[in-house]
Amino acid sequence: MESLRIFPDAEVGGMLADLAESRSDLVECHDLRVGGLADGTASGKPTVIVSAVTPDGKPVVVETTLALFLSAADALKAKHGDPRD
């Protein structure tokens, strides 16, 4: 089963500390792409794909269900407001 840990404040929730501990690099990517797949899961539910290319040219792709992606967006919006307003 897919899971998603949501950190409305990445500095407080431990997300950035976890990345530092695992020696993961936090890199800035300028070509971030987000796309949807109507039948992305085996059961036919929609998914979201996020892709980026790191400064050294390495592609990074992640996929999650649309439901989990929207749950993350809802949590971030609740914490930080809607910057489109």
N, C-alpha and C positions, 0 to 999 in steps of 0.2 A: 504494500500500500504506500502510495506517495505521501510524503509529509512536507509541511512547510513551517518553518519557524519564522515568526514575524517579529522584527525589532523596530518598533516605531521610532526609537532613538538608538541608533547603532552604537553610540559611544557609551550609553548607560547600560544597555542590555547585554553587553559582552560580545557582540558580534565582531567588532574590530579587534578586541583582545584575543578572541579565538583565532582570527586570521593571523595576527602577529605571532601567536604561540605556535601556529603550524607553519610559520615562515612563508605564508602566502603573500604574494605581492598584490598591492592595491594599485592598479594602473589606470590611467585616464585613457579612455577610448573615445575617439571622435566620431566613429561611424557605427553608432549603436542602432540596431534594427530590431523591431518588434513585429511579429507576424502571427496570424492565427491559422489554425488547421481545424476545419469543421468536424472532421472525424479523427482527431489525433490520438485518442485512446483506443485500446482494443475493444472497448464496449461502445465506441462511437461518439464519445463526448468530446467537446471542443478543447483544444489545448492552445497554449501560447508559446511561441519560440522567441527567445531573445538571443541575438548574435552580436558579436563585436570582433574587431580585429585589434590585437594588442599593438603597441608601437613597434615591436620587433616582427610584426607580420603574422603572429600566431592567431588562428581563428579560435574563438571560444563560443560554444553554443550550449544553451540550456533550454529545457522544456518543462512546463508545468501545466496543470489543468487550468482552464479558464476560471473555474470556480476558486481555486487557490490563489490565482493571480489577482482576481477581484477582491478576495478577502484581504490580501496584503494591501491593495490600494485603499480599501475602506479603512483599515487600521491606520495607515499613514495619513489619510485625509482627516480622520478623527483627531489625531495628535497634532498635525501641523496646519490644518485648514486646507482649503482649496485655493491654490495660487492663481487659478483662472478667474476667480471672483474679483 
